[in-house]
Amino acid sequence: MMKKSMPMPMPIQGISFAPRSRQFVQAFGILTQSPMRWKQTGTAVLLTIVACTLFGCGGGLVAPEGPQPNAFINQVQSNCGRLSIGAQPIDYLLGDESNDAYFLDQLSKLSAGQINQATFTNNINSFYSAGANDRALSCIFDQRKGS
């Protein structure tokens, strides 16, 4: 029996598909660089990725920390802790057993001056059920005046 062979592809004028052709190497320019250049390029790419990872997510995503926000939060917890935001007392929202980080984040931003009272009120009333929050919000704002 005679084996059938695959027909050879027709060459395209001006393009060679041989892997060692100059056109192939020029198309993938990095292959023509020296290994030292590869190392420099790789180091630059790696440093760029690390910098973007470390500094790219900064901004207003995390509550500010420091003595002023912490003192304000402690003051709110001791003076307004029994009042409720939504269906939860402030004591619970600021406690370790709560999985709610939003209230703490907003309270820290208010203390640091990143948001004003109107924005804080709007954010809290939008996130938690509005209606019975007025007394708690007034108490929080009173603590801010006192600090």
Sequence and secondary structure as in RCSB ss.txt:
>XXXX:A:sequence
MMKKSMPMPMPIQGISFAPRSRQFVQAFGILTQSPMRWKQTGTAVLLTIVACTLFGCGGGLVAPEGPQPNAFINQ
VQSNCGRLSIGAQPIDYLLGDESNDAYFLDQLSKLSAGQINQATFTNNINSFYSAGANDRALSCIFDQRKGS
>XXXX:A:secstr
            TT    TTSHHHHHHTGGGGS HHHHHHHHHHHHHHHHHHHHHTT STTS   SHHHHHHHHH
HHHHHTTSEETTEEHHHHHSTT    HHHHHHHHHHHTSS HHHHHHHHHHHS  SS HHHHHHHHHHHHH 
